[in-house]
Amino acid sequence: VFYLKQMAQMYAELEDFKSADKVLADCAKKAKDDPDIPLIQQEIDALRELAAETKGDGKGMAADNPIFFESVKEPESGVLLQNYPNPFNNSTEIQYTLPQAATVTLRIFDITGRLVRILENARYYEAGPHRTIWNGLDDNGRPVASGVYYCRLQFGGPWRNLKLLVLK
């Protein structure tokens, strides 16, 4: 039940509300008197409302495709695309587009903000689309635990963040 509650919250954070609602409903069937379930439902509903306000469609980032979406819409400022697959187990692909040639830093952080992995460290790239594979390992070569991670892309302008979900 604990795992299912975490899954519902992770799906809500990724704005895949259909999956979040389904997982929470399954959780409620297994633990009918769990006091956390109504609280988690309130959190999911609040995230759904926020997504509706910021996206205008009421369906969140996962409206058309729950796995692949653009987190930044303005191509002139660079685009960081959602990793694929997401959630992932072994490895995931991170795609981004640079508006002009730039020095790129791409880092992975855990939910507490601790640096987990440096994928690109001040590496020069030409303008255009690029991709990097993260194999789910930290900088010491150890597999990371299941959970939410953040990918931060820096390339001279404002940095871009992306949520990644690791499921083991």
Chimera marker file (.cmm) of the C-alpha trace (Angstrom):
<marker_set name="trace">
<marker id="1" x="0.000" y="0.000" z="0.000" r="1" g="1" b="0" radius="0.5"/>
<marker id="2" x="2.888" y="2.358" z="0.803" r="1" g="1" b="0" radius="0.5"/>
<marker id="3" x="4.327" y="1.758" z="-2.674" r="1" g="1" b="0" radius="0.5"/>
<marker id="4" x="0.964" y="2.436" z="-4.336" r="1" g="1" b="0" radius="0.5"/>
<marker id="5" x="0.572" y="5.717" z="-2.439" r="1" g="1" b="0" radius="0.5"/>
<marker id="6" x="4.032" y="6.803" z="-3.600" r="1" g="1" b="0" radius="0.5"/>
<marker id="7" x="3.197" y="5.809" z="-7.180" r="1" g="1" b="0" radius="0.5"/>
<marker id="8" x="0.000" y="7.901" z="-7.129" r="1" g="1" b="0" radius="0.5"/>
<marker id="9" x="1.936" y="10.933" z="-5.898" r="1" g="1" b="0" radius="0.5"/>
<marker id="10" x="4.692" y="10.434" z="-8.510" r="1" g="1" b="0" radius="0.5"/>
<marker id="11" x="2.157" y="10.200" z="-11.344" r="1" g="1" b="0" radius="0.5"/>
<marker id="12" x="0.465" y="13.374" z="-10.076" r="1" g="1" b="0" radius="0.5"/>
<marker id="13" x="3.820" y="15.195" z="-10.000" r="1" g="1" b="0" radius="0.5"/>
<marker id="14" x="4.340" y="14.124" z="-13.620" r="1" g="1" b="0" radius="0.5"/>
<marker id="15" x="0.808" y="15.401" z="-14.331" r="1" g="1" b="0" radius="0.5"/>
<marker id="16" x="-0.436" y="12.001" z="-15.511" r="1" g="1" b="0" radius="0.5"/>
<marker id="17" x="-3.647" y="12.352" z="-13.497" r="1" g="1" b="0" radius="0.5"/>
<marker id="18" x="-5.464" y="9.430" z="-15.088" r="1" g="1" b="0" radius="0.5"/>
<marker id="19" x="-2.761" y="7.037" z="-13.846" r="1" g="1" b="0" radius="0.5"/>
<marker id="20" x="-2.583" y="8.795" z="-10.461" r="1" g="1" b="0" radius="0.5"/>
<marker id="21" x="-6.338" y="8.396" z="-9.948" r="1" g="1" b="0" radius="0.5"/>
<marker id="22" x="-6.253" y="4.732" z="-10.991" r="1" g="1" b="0" radius="0.5"/>
<marker id="23" x="-3.349" y="3.844" z="-8.688" r="1" g="1" b="0" radius="0.5"/>
<marker id="24" x="-4.932" y="5.691" z="-5.757" r="1" g="1" b="0" radius="0.5"/>
<marker id="25" x="-8.257" y="3.906" z="-6.365" r="1" g="1" b="0" radius="0.5"/>
<marker id="26" x="-6.417" y="0.554" z="-6.305" r="1" g="1" b="0" radius="0.5"/>
<marker id="27" x="-4.727" y="1.638" z="-3.088" r="1" g="1" b="0" radius="0.5"/>
<marker id="28" x="-8.083" y="2.582" z="-1.524" r="1" g="1" b="0" radius="0.5"/>
<marker id="29" x="-9.463" y="-0.883" z="-2.314" r="1" g="1" b="0" radius="0.5"/>
<marker id="30" x="-6.545" y="-2.563" z="-0.534" r="1" g="1" b="0" radius="0.5"/>
<marker id="31" x="-6.482" y="-0.263" z="2.514" r="1" g="1" b="0" radius="0.5"/>
<marker id="32" x="-10.007" y="1.055" z="3.058" r="1" g="1" b="0" radius="0.5"/>
<marker id="33" x="-9.296" y="2.838" z="6.354" r="1" g="1" b="0" radius="0.5"/>
<marker id="34" x="-5.937" y="4.380" z="5.458" r="1" g="1" b="0" radius="0.5"/>
<marker id="35" x="-6.042" y="8.037" z="6.620" r="1" g="1" b="0" radius="0.5"/>
<marker id="36" x="-3.474" y="9.096" z="3.995" r="1" g="1" b="0" radius="0.5"/>
<marker id="37" x="-5.660" y="8.297" z="0.979" r="1" g="1" b="0" radius="0.5"/>
<marker id="38" x="-7.965" y="11.361" z="1.269" r="1" g="1" b="0" radius="0.5"/>
<marker id="39" x="-4.902" y="13.566" z="1.817" r="1" g="1" b="0" radius="0.5"/>
<marker id="40" x="-3.168" y="12.171" z="-1.262" r="1" g="1" b="0" radius="0.5"/>
<marker id="41" x="-6.393" y="12.667" z="-3.252" r="1" g="1" b="0" radius="0.5"/>
<marker id="42" x="-6.441" y="16.324" z="-2.159" r="1" g="1" b="0" radius="0.5"/>
<marker id="43" x="-2.822" y="16.704" z="-3.284" r="1" g="1" b="0" radius="0.5"/>
<marker id="44" x="-3.624" y="15.145" z="-6.685" r="1" g="1" b="0" radius="0.5"/>
<marker id="45" x="-6.651" y="17.430" z="-7.097" r="1" g="1" b="0" radius="0.5"/>
<marker id="46" x="-4.567" y="20.502" z="-6.206" r="1" g="1" b="0" radius="0.5"/>
<marker id="47" x="-1.910" y="19.540" z="-8.770" r="1" g="1" b="0" radius="0.5"/>
<marker id="48" x="-4.673" y="18.948" z="-11.350" r="1" g="1" b="0" radius="0.5"/>
<marker id="49" x="-6.068" y="22.442" z="-10.700" r="1" g="1" b="0" radius="0.5"/>
<marker id="50" x="-2.609" y="23.996" z="-10.984" r="1" g="1" b="0" radius="0.5"/>
<marker id="51" x="-2.026" y="22.187" z="-14.281" r="1" g="1" b="0" radius="0.5"/>
<marker id="52" x="-5.376" y="23.407" z="-15.600" r="1" g="1" b="0" radius="0.5"/>
<marker id="53" x="-4.476" y="26.990" z="-14.680" r="1" g="1" b="0" radius="0.5"/>
<marker id="54" x="-1.030" y="26.869" z="-16.271" r="1" g="1" b="0" radius="0.5"/>
<marker id="55" x="-1.926" y="24.847" z="-19.361" r="1" g="1" b="0" radius="0.5"/>
<marker id="56" x="-5.470" y="26.031" z="-19.951" r="1" g="1" b="0" radius="0.5"/>
<marker id="57" x="-6.746" y="22.597" z="-21.014" r="1" g="1" b="0" radius="0.5"/>
<marker id="58" x="-7.470" y="21.060" z="-17.602" r="1" g="1" b="0" radius="0.5"/>
<marker id="59" x="-5.600" y="17.929" z="-18.540" r="1" g="1" b="0" radius="0.5"/>
<marker id="60" x="-2.025" y="18.813" z="-17.640" r="1" g="1" b="0" radius="0.5"/>
<marker id="61" x="1.196" y="18.021" z="-19.492" r="1" g="1" b="0" radius="0.5"/>
<marker id="62" x="0.078" y="14.463" z="-20.189" r="1" g="1" b="0" radius="0.5"/>
<marker id="63" x="-2.996" y="15.550" z="-22.181" r="1" g="1" b="0" radius="0.5"/>
<marker id="64" x="-1.842" y="14.185" z="-25.520" r="1" g="1" b="0" radius="0.5"/>
<marker id="65" x="0.942" y="11.837" z="-24.501" r="1" g="1" b="0" radius="0.5"/>
<marker id="66" x="1.785" y="10.916" z="-20.906" r="1" g="1" b="0" radius="0.5"/>
<marker id="67" x="5.404" y="10.100" z="-21.727" r="1" g="1" b="0" radius="0.5"/>
<marker id="68" x="6.720" y="12.621" z="-24.247" r="1" g="1" b="0" radius="0.5"/>
<marker id="69" x="6.085" y="16.366" z="-24.057" r="1" g="1" b="0" radius="0.5"/>
<marker id="70" x="7.951" y="19.632" z="-24.397" r="1" g="1" b="0" radius="0.5"/>
<marker id="71" x="8.698" y="21.280" z="-21.076" r="1" g="1" b="0" radius="0.5"/>
<marker id="72" x="9.740" y="24.533" z="-22.782" r="1" g="1" b="0" radius="0.5"/>
<marker id="73" x="7.742" y="25.756" z="-25.773" r="1" g="1" b="0" radius="0.5"/>
<marker id="74" x="9.869" y="28.672" z="-27.009" r="1" g="1" b="0" radius="0.5"/>
<marker id="75" x="12.422" y="27.318" z="-29.516" r="1" g="1" b="0" radius="0.5"/>
<marker id="76" x="14.393" y="30.566" z="-29.509" r="1" g="1" b="0" radius="0.5"/>
<marker id="77" x="15.295" y="29.940" z="-25.857" r="1" g="1" b="0" radius="0.5"/>
<marker id="78" x="16.098" y="26.234" z="-26.136" r="1" g="1" b="0" radius="0.5"/>
<marker id="79" x="13.904" y="23.184" z="-25.662" r="1" g="1" b="0" radius="0.5"/>
<marker id="80" x="14.250" y="20.383" z="-23.119" r="1" g="1" b="0" radius="0.5"/>
<marker id="81" x="12.021" y="17.445" z="-23.998" r="1" g="1" b="0" radius="0.5"/>
<marker id="82" x="10.604" y="14.918" z="-21.542" r="1" g="1" b="0" radius="0.5"/>
<marker id="83" x="12.840" y="11.901" z="-21.152" r="1" g="1" b="0" radius="0.5"/>
<marker id="84" x="11.733" y="8.686" z="-22.850" r="1" g="1" b="0" radius="0.5"/>
<marker id="85" x="10.771" y="6.278" z="-21.515" r="1" g="1" b="0" radius="0.5"/>
<marker id="86" x="9.366" y="7.845" z="-18.368" r="1" g="1" b="0" radius="0.5"/>
<marker id="87" x="8.979" y="6.186" z="-15.939" r="1" g="1" b="0" radius="0.5"/>
<marker id="88" x="12.056" y="4.084" z="-16.665" r="1" g="1" b="0" radius="0.5"/>
<marker id="89" x="14.015" y="1.242" z="-15.122" r="1" g="1" b="0" radius="0.5"/>
<marker id="90" x="17.383" y="0.725" z="-16.847" r="1" g="1" b="0" radius="0.5"/>
<marker id="91" x="18.023" y="3.786" z="-19.001" r="1" g="1" b="0" radius="0.5"/>
<marker id="92" x="16.289" y="6.814" z="-20.470" r="1" g="1" b="0" radius="0.5"/>
<marker id="93" x="16.967" y="9.249" z="-23.297" r="1" g="1" b="0" radius="0.5"/>
<marker id="94" x="17.027" y="12.998" z="-22.652" r="1" g="1" b="0" radius="0.5"/>
<marker id="95" x="16.612" y="15.199" z="-25.741" r="1" g="1" b="0" radius="0.5"/>
<marker id="96" x="17.162" y="18.926" z="-26.007" r="1" g="1" b="0" radius="0.5"/>
<marker id="97" x="17.579" y="21.569" z="-28.677" r="1" g="1" b="0" radius="0.5"/>
<marker id="98" x="19.989" y="24.477" z="-28.474" r="1" g="1" b="0" radius="0.5"/>
<marker id="99" x="19.105" y="27.764" z="-30.207" r="1" g="1" b="0" radius="0.5"/>
<marker id="100" x="22.792" y="28.451" z="-30.880" r="1" g="1" b="0" radius="0.5"/>
<marker id="101" x="26.150" y="26.831" z="-30.154" r="1" g="1" b="0" radius="0.5"/>
<marker id="102" x="26.736" y="26.682" z="-26.416" r="1" g="1" b="0" radius="0.5"/>
<marker id="103" x="28.576" y="25.034" z="-23.571" r="1" g="1" b="0" radius="0.5"/>
<marker id="104" x="26.196" y="22.495" z="-22.009" r="1" g="1" b="0" radius="0.5"/>
<marker id="105" x="25.980" y="21.157" z="-18.482" r="1" g="1" b="0" radius="0.5"/>
<marker id="106" x="23.455" y="18.394" z="-17.821" r="1" g="1" b="0" radius="0.5"/>
<marker id="107" x="23.050" y="17.152" z="-14.243" r="1" g="1" b="0" radius="0.5"/>
<marker id="108" x="20.750" y="14.794" z="-12.358" r="1" g="1" b="0" radius="0.5"/>
<marker id="109" x="19.570" y="15.658" z="-8.818" r="1" g="1" b="0" radius="0.5"/>
<marker id="110" x="17.504" y="13.658" z="-6.353" r="1" g="1" b="0" radius="0.5"/>
<marker id="111" x="14.339" y="15.037" z="-4.778" r="1" g="1" b="0" radius="0.5"/>
<marker id="112" x="16.342" y="16.553" z="-1.890" r="1" g="1" b="0" radius="0.5"/>
<marker id="113" x="18.502" y="18.544" z="-4.330" r="1" g="1" b="0" radius="0.5"/>
<marker id="114" x="21.606" y="16.368" z="-3.908" r="1" g="1" b="0" radius="0.5"/>
<marker id="115" x="23.703" y="16.025" z="-7.077" r="1" g="1" b="0" radius="0.5"/>
<marker id="116" x="23.461" y="12.408" z="-8.239" r="1" g="1" b="0" radius="0.5"/>
<marker id="117" x="25.086" y="12.380" z="-11.676" r="1" g="1" b="0" radius="0.5"/>
<marker id="118" x="26.812" y="14.738" z="-14.100" r="1" g="1" b="0" radius="0.5"/>
<marker id="119" x="25.920" y="13.671" z="-17.639" r="1" g="1" b="0" radius="0.5"/>
<marker id="120" x="27.534" y="16.588" z="-19.480" r="1" g="1" b="0" radius="0.5"/>
<marker id="121" x="30.044" y="18.914" z="-17.835" r="1" g="1" b="0" radius="0.5"/>
<marker id="122" x="30.752" y="22.144" z="-19.740" r="1" g="1" b="0" radius="0.5"/>
<marker id="123" x="30.802" y="20.348" z="-23.097" r="1" g="1" b="0" radius="0.5"/>
<marker id="124" x="30.547" y="22.435" z="-26.261" r="1" g="1" b="0" radius="0.5"/>
<marker id="125" x="27.704" y="21.643" z="-28.690" r="1" g="1" b="0" radius="0.5"/>
<marker id="126" x="26.593" y="23.209" z="-31.962" r="1" g="1" b="0" radius="0.5"/>
<marker id="127" x="23.057" y="24.607" z="-32.315" r="1" g="1" b="0" radius="0.5"/>
<marker id="128" x="20.330" y="22.049" z="-32.977" r="1" g="1" b="0" radius="0.5"/>
<marker id="129" x="18.935" y="18.855" z="-31.464" r="1" g="1" b="0" radius="0.5"/>
<marker id="130" x="20.984" y="16.663" z="-29.112" r="1" g="1" b="0" radius="0.5"/>
<marker id="131" x="20.378" y="13.623" z="-26.929" r="1" g="1" b="0" radius="0.5"/>
<marker id="132" x="21.985" y="12.051" z="-23.893" r="1" g="1" b="0" radius="0.5"/>
<marker id="133" x="21.319" y="8.638" z="-22.344" r="1" g="1" b="0" radius="0.5"/>
<marker id="134" x="21.194" y="8.244" z="-18.555" r="1" g="1" b="0" radius="0.5"/>
<marker id="135" x="21.685" y="4.667" z="-17.429" r="1" g="1" b="0" radius="0.5"/>
<marker id="136" x="20.190" y="5.201" z="-13.969" r="1" g="1" b="0" radius="0.5"/>
<marker id="137" x="23.565" y="5.133" z="-12.221" r="1" g="1" b="0" radius="0.5"/>
<marker id="138" x="25.035" y="7.762" z="-9.914" r="1" g="1" b="0" radius="0.5"/>
<marker id="139" x="28.526" y="9.245" z="-10.367" r="1" g="1" b="0" radius="0.5"/>
<marker id="140" x="29.997" y="6.303" z="-8.411" r="1" g="1" b="0" radius="0.5"/>
<marker id="141" x="28.456" y="3.735" z="-10.780" r="1" g="1" b="0" radius="0.5"/>
<marker id="142" x="25.769" y="2.586" z="-8.333" r="1" g="1" b="0" radius="0.5"/>
<marker id="143" x="22.121" y="2.200" z="-9.406" r="1" g="1" b="0" radius="0.5"/>
<marker id="144" x="19.879" y="4.936" z="-8.027" r="1" g="1" b="0" radius="0.5"/>
<marker id="145" x="16.810" y="4.094" z="-5.942" r="1" g="1" b="0" radius="0.5"/>
<marker id="146" x="13.256" y="4.316" z="-7.258" r="1" g="1" b="0" radius="0.5"/>
<marker id="147" x="11.844" y="7.812" z="-7.038" r="1" g="1" b="0" radius="0.5"/>
<marker id="148" x="11.618" y="11.249" z="-8.619" r="1" g="1" b="0" radius="0.5"/>
<marker id="149" x="14.788" y="12.849" z="-9.965" r="1" g="1" b="0" radius="0.5"/>
<marker id="150" x="15.397" y="16.179" z="-11.665" r="1" g="1" b="0" radius="0.5"/>
<marker id="151" x="17.462" y="16.785" z="-14.761" r="1" g="1" b="0" radius="0.5"/>
<marker id="152" x="18.896" y="20.297" z="-15.089" r="1" g="1" b="0" radius="0.5"/>
<marker id="153" x="20.096" y="21.587" z="-18.443" r="1" g="1" b="0" radius="0.5"/>
<marker id="154" x="22.299" y="24.705" z="-18.445" r="1" g="1" b="0" radius="0.5"/>
<marker id="155" x="23.577" y="26.246" z="-21.679" r="1" g="1" b="0" radius="0.5"/>
<marker id="156" x="24.340" y="29.915" z="-21.080" r="1" g="1" b="0" radius="0.5"/>
<marker id="157" x="20.779" y="31.145" z="-20.808" r="1" g="1" b="0" radius="0.5"/>
<marker id="158" x="18.274" y="30.252" z="-18.125" r="1" g="1" b="0" radius="0.5"/>
<marker id="159" x="18.484" y="26.633" z="-16.991" r="1" g="1" b="0" radius="0.5"/>
<marker id="160" x="15.743" y="24.098" z="-17.681" r="1" g="1" b="0" radius="0.5"/>
<marker id="161" x="14.472" y="21.431" z="-15.269" r="1" g="1" b="0" radius="0.5"/>
<marker id="162" x="12.802" y="18.138" z="-16.016" r="1" g="1" b="0" radius="0.5"/>
<marker id="163" x="11.274" y="15.479" z="-13.746" r="1" g="1" b="0" radius="0.5"/>
<marker id="164" x="12.346" y="11.883" z="-14.277" r="1" g="1" b="0" radius="0.5"/>
<marker id="165" x="10.733" y="8.892" z="-12.593" r="1" g="1" b="0" radius="0.5"/>
<marker id="166" x="12.847" y="5.820" z="-11.820" r="1" g="1" b="0" radius="0.5"/>
<marker id="167" x="10.936" y="2.611" z="-11.060" r="1" g="1" b="0" radius="0.5"/>
<marker id="168" x="12.829" y="-0.526" z="-10.077" r="1" g="1" b="0" radius="0.5"/>
<link id1="1" id2="2" r="1" g="1" b="0" radius="0.2"/>
<link id1="2" id2="3" r="1" g="1" b="0" radius="0.2"/>
<link id1="3" id2="4" r="1" g="1" b="0" radius="0.2"/>
<link id1="4" id2="5" r="1" g="1" b="0" radius="0.2"/>
<link id1="5" id2="6" r="1" g="1" b="0" radius="0.2"/>
<link id1="6" id2="7" r="1" g="1" b="0" radius="0.2"/>
<link id1="7" id2="8" r="1" g="1" b="0" radius="0.2"/>
<link id1="8" id2="9" r="1" g="1" b="0" radius="0.2"/>
<link id1="9" id2="10" r="1" g="1" b="0" radius="0.2"/>
<link id1="10" id2="11" r="1" g="1" b="0" radius="0.2"/>
<link id1="11" id2="12" r="1" g="1" b="0" radius="0.2"/>
<link id1="12" id2="13" r="1" g="1" b="0" radius="0.2"/>
<link id1="13" id2="14" r="1" g="1" b="0" radius="0.2"/>
<link id1="14" id2="15" r="1" g="1" b="0" radius="0.2"/>
<link id1="15" id2="16" r="1" g="1" b="0" radius="0.2"/>
<link id1="16" id2="17" r="1" g="1" b="0" radius="0.2"/>
<link id1="17" id2="18" r="1" g="1" b="0" radius="0.2"/>
<link id1="18" id2="19" r="1" g="1" b="0" radius="0.2"/>
<link id1="19" id2="20" r="1" g="1" b="0" radius="0.2"/>
<link id1="20" id2="21" r="1" g="1" b="0" radius="0.2"/>
<link id1="21" id2="22" r="1" g="1" b="0" radius="0.2"/>
<link id1="22" id2="23" r="1" g="1" b="0" radius="0.2"/>
<link id1="23" id2="24" r="1" g="1" b="0" radius="0.2"/>
<link id1="24" id2="25" r="1" g="1" b="0" radius="0.2"/>
<link id1="25" id2="26" r="1" g="1" b="0" radius="0.2"/>
<link id1="26" id2="27" r="1" g="1" b="0" radius="0.2"/>
<link id1="27" id2="28" r="1" g="1" b="0" radius="0.2"/>
<link id1="28" id2="29" r="1" g="1" b="0" radius="0.2"/>
<link id1="29" id2="30" r="1" g="1" b="0" radius="0.2"/>
<link id1="30" id2="31" r="1" g="1" b="0" radius="0.2"/>
<link id1="31" id2="32" r="1" g="1" b="0" radius="0.2"/>
<link id1="32" id2="33" r="1" g="1" b="0" radius="0.2"/>
<link id1="33" id2="34" r="1" g="1" b="0" radius="0.2"/>
<link id1="34" id2="35" r="1" g="1" b="0" radius="0.2"/>
<link id1="35" id2="36" r="1" g="1" b="0" radius="0.2"/>
<link id1="36" id2="37" r="1" g="1" b="0" radius="0.2"/>
<link id1="37" id2="38" r="1" g="1" b="0" radius="0.2"/>
<link id1="38" id2="39" r="1" g="1" b="0" radius="0.2"/>
<link id1="39" id2="40" r="1" g="1" b="0" radius="0.2"/>
<link id1="40" id2="41" r="1" g="1" b="0" radius="0.2"/>
<link id1="41" id2="42" r="1" g="1" b="0" radius="0.2"/>
<link id1="42" id2="43" r="1" g="1" b="0" radius="0.2"/>
<link id1="43" id2="44" r="1" g="1" b="0" radius="0.2"/>
<link id1="44" id2="45" r="1" g="1" b="0" radius="0.2"/>
<link id1="45" id2="46" r="1" g="1" b="0" radius="0.2"/>
<link id1="46" id2="47" r="1" g="1" b="0" radius="0.2"/>
<link id1="47" id2="48" r="1" g="1" b="0" radius="0.2"/>
<link id1="48" id2="49" r="1" g="1" b="0" radius="0.2"/>
<link id1="49" id2="50" r="1" g="1" b="0" radius="0.2"/>
<link id1="50" id2="51" r="1" g="1" b="0" radius="0.2"/>
<link id1="51" id2="52" r="1" g="1" b="0" radius="0.2"/>
<link id1="52" id2="53" r="1" g="1" b="0" radius="0.2"/>
<link id1="53" id2="54" r="1" g="1" b="0" radius="0.2"/>
<link id1="54" id2="55" r="1" g="1" b="0" radius="0.2"/>
<link id1="55" id2="56" r="1" g="1" b="0" radius="0.2"/>
<link id1="56" id2="57" r="1" g="1" b="0" radius="0.2"/>
<link id1="57" id2="58" r="1" g="1" b="0" radius="0.2"/>
<link id1="58" id2="59" r="1" g="1" b="0" radius="0.2"/>
<link id1="59" id2="60" r="1" g="1" b="0" radius="0.2"/>
<link id1="60" id2="61" r="1" g="1" b="0" radius="0.2"/>
<link id1="61" id2="62" r="1" g="1" b="0" radius="0.2"/>
<link id1="62" id2="63" r="1" g="1" b="0" radius="0.2"/>
<link id1="63" id2="64" r="1" g="1" b="0" radius="0.2"/>
<link id1="64" id2="65" r="1" g="1" b="0" radius="0.2"/>
<link id1="65" id2="66" r="1" g="1" b="0" radius="0.2"/>
<link id1="66" id2="67" r="1" g="1" b="0" radius="0.2"/>
<link id1="67" id2="68" r="1" g="1" b="0" radius="0.2"/>
<link id1="68" id2="69" r="1" g="1" b="0" radius="0.2"/>
<link id1="69" id2="70" r="1" g="1" b="0" radius="0.2"/>
<link id1="70" id2="71" r="1" g="1" b="0" radius="0.2"/>
<link id1="71" id2="72" r="1" g="1" b="0" radius="0.2"/>
<link id1="72" id2="73" r="1" g="1" b="0" radius="0.2"/>
<link id1="73" id2="74" r="1" g="1" b="0" radius="0.2"/>
<link id1="74" id2="75" r="1" g="1" b="0" radius="0.2"/>
<link id1="75" id2="76" r="1" g="1" b="0" radius="0.2"/>
<link id1="76" id2="77" r="1" g="1" b="0" radius="0.2"/>
<link id1="77" id2="78" r="1" g="1" b="0" radius="0.2"/>
<link id1="78" id2="79" r="1" g="1" b="0" radius="0.2"/>
<link id1="79" id2="80" r="1" g="1" b="0" radius="0.2"/>
<link id1="80" id2="81" r="1" g="1" b="0" radius="0.2"/>
<link id1="81" id2="82" r="1" g="1" b="0" radius="0.2"/>
<link id1="82" id2="83" r="1" g="1" b="0" radius="0.2"/>
<link id1="83" id2="84" r="1" g="1" b="0" radius="0.2"/>
<link id1="84" id2="85" r="1" g="1" b="0" radius="0.2"/>
<link id1="85" id2="86" r="1" g="1" b="0" radius="0.2"/>
<link id1="86" id2="87" r="1" g="1" b="0" radius="0.2"/>
<link id1="87" id2="88" r="1" g="1" b="0" radius="0.2"/>
<link id1="88" id2="89" r="1" g="1" b="0" radius="0.2"/>
<link id1="89" id2="90" r="1" g="1" b="0" radius="0.2"/>
<link id1="90" id2="91" r="1" g="1" b="0" radius="0.2"/>
<link id1="91" id2="92" r="1" g="1" b="0" radius="0.2"/>
<link id1="92" id2="93" r="1" g="1" b="0" radius="0.2"/>
<link id1="93" id2="94" r="1" g="1" b="0" radius="0.2"/>
<link id1="94" id2="95" r="1" g="1" b="0" radius="0.2"/>
<link id1="95" id2="96" r="1" g="1" b="0" radius="0.2"/>
<link id1="96" id2="97" r="1" g="1" b="0" radius="0.2"/>
<link id1="97" id2="98" r="1" g="1" b="0" radius="0.2"/>
<link id1="98" id2="99" r="1" g="1" b="0" radius="0.2"/>
<link id1="99" id2="100" r="1" g="1" b="0" radius="0.2"/>
<link id1="100" id2="101" r="1" g="1" b="0" radius="0.2"/>
<link id1="101" id2="102" r="1" g="1" b="0" radius="0.2"/>
<link id1="102" id2="103" r="1" g="1" b="0" radius="0.2"/>
<link id1="103" id2="104" r="1" g="1" b="0" radius="0.2"/>
<link id1="104" id2="105" r="1" g="1" b="0" radius="0.2"/>
<link id1="105" id2="106" r="1" g="1" b="0" radius="0.2"/>
<link id1="106" id2="107" r="1" g="1" b="0" radius="0.2"/>
<link id1="107" id2="108" r="1" g="1" b="0" radius="0.2"/>
<link id1="108" id2="109" r="1" g="1" b="0" radius="0.2"/>
<link id1="109" id2="110" r="1" g="1" b="0" radius="0.2"/>
<link id1="110" id2="111" r="1" g="1" b="0" radius="0.2"/>
<link id1="111" id2="112" r="1" g="1" b="0" radius="0.2"/>
<link id1="112" id2="113" r="1" g="1" b="0" radius="0.2"/>
<link id1="113" id2="114" r="1" g="1" b="0" radius="0.2"/>
<link id1="114" id2="115" r="1" g="1" b="0" radius="0.2"/>
<link id1="115" id2="116" r="1" g="1" b="0" radius="0.2"/>
<link id1="116" id2="117" r="1" g="1" b="0" radius="0.2"/>
<link id1="117" id2="118" r="1" g="1" b="0" radius="0.2"/>
<link id1="118" id2="119" r="1" g="1" b="0" radius="0.2"/>
<link id1="119" id2="120" r="1" g="1" b="0" radius="0.2"/>
<link id1="120" id2="121" r="1" g="1" b="0" radius="0.2"/>
<link id1="121" id2="122" r="1" g="1" b="0" radius="0.2"/>
<link id1="122" id2="123" r="1" g="1" b="0" radius="0.2"/>
<link id1="123" id2="124" r="1" g="1" b="0" radius="0.2"/>
<link id1="124" id2="125" r="1" g="1" b="0" radius="0.2"/>
<link id1="125" id2="126" r="1" g="1" b="0" radius="0.2"/>
<link id1="126" id2="127" r="1" g="1" b="0" radius="0.2"/>
<link id1="127" id2="128" r="1" g="1" b="0" radius="0.2"/>
<link id1="128" id2="129" r="1" g="1" b="0" radius="0.2"/>
<link id1="129" id2="130" r="1" g="1" b="0" radius="0.2"/>
<link id1="130" id2="131" r="1" g="1" b="0" radius="0.2"/>
<link id1="131" id2="132" r="1" g="1" b="0" radius="0.2"/>
<link id1="132" id2="133" r="1" g="1" b="0" radius="0.2"/>
<link id1="133" id2="134" r="1" g="1" b="0" radius="0.2"/>
<link id1="134" id2="135" r="1" g="1" b="0" radius="0.2"/>
<link id1="135" id2="136" r="1" g="1" b="0" radius="0.2"/>
<link id1="136" id2="137" r="1" g="1" b="0" radius="0.2"/>
<link id1="137" id2="138" r="1" g="1" b="0" radius="0.2"/>
<link id1="138" id2="139" r="1" g="1" b="0" radius="0.2"/>
<link id1="139" id2="140" r="1" g="1" b="0" radius="0.2"/>
<link id1="140" id2="141" r="1" g="1" b="0" radius="0.2"/>
<link id1="141" id2="142" r="1" g="1" b="0" radius="0.2"/>
<link id1="142" id2="143" r="1" g="1" b="0" radius="0.2"/>
<link id1="143" id2="144" r="1" g="1" b="0" radius="0.2"/>
<link id1="144" id2="145" r="1" g="1" b="0" radius="0.2"/>
<link id1="145" id2="146" r="1" g="1" b="0" radius="0.2"/>
<link id1="146" id2="147" r="1" g="1" b="0" radius="0.2"/>
<link id1="147" id2="148" r="1" g="1" b="0" radius="0.2"/>
<link id1="148" id2="149" r="1" g="1" b="0" radius="0.2"/>
<link id1="149" id2="150" r="1" g="1" b="0" radius="0.2"/>
<link id1="150" id2="151" r="1" g="1" b="0" radius="0.2"/>
<link id1="151" id2="152" r="1" g="1" b="0" radius="0.2"/>
<link id1="152" id2="153" r="1" g="1" b="0" radius="0.2"/>
<link id1="153" id2="154" r="1" g="1" b="0" radius="0.2"/>
<link id1="154" id2="155" r="1" g="1" b="0" radius="0.2"/>
<link id1="155" id2="156" r="1" g="1" b="0" radius="0.2"/>
<link id1="156" id2="157" r="1" g="1" b="0" radius="0.2"/>
<link id1="157" id2="158" r="1" g="1" b="0" radius="0.2"/>
<link id1="158" id2="159" r="1" g="1" b="0" radius="0.2"/>
<link id1="159" id2="160" r="1" g="1" b="0" radius="0.2"/>
<link id1="160" id2="161" r="1" g="1" b="0" radius="0.2"/>
<link id1="161" id2="162" r="1" g="1" b="0" radius="0.2"/>
<link id1="162" id2="163" r="1" g="1" b="0" radius="0.2"/>
<link id1="163" id2="164" r="1" g="1" b="0" radius="0.2"/>
<link id1="164" id2="165" r="1" g="1" b="0" radius="0.2"/>
<link id1="165" id2="166" r="1" g="1" b="0" radius="0.2"/>
<link id1="166" id2="167" r="1" g="1" b="0" radius="0.2"/>
<link id1="167" id2="168" r="1" g="1" b="0" radius="0.2"/>
</marker_set>
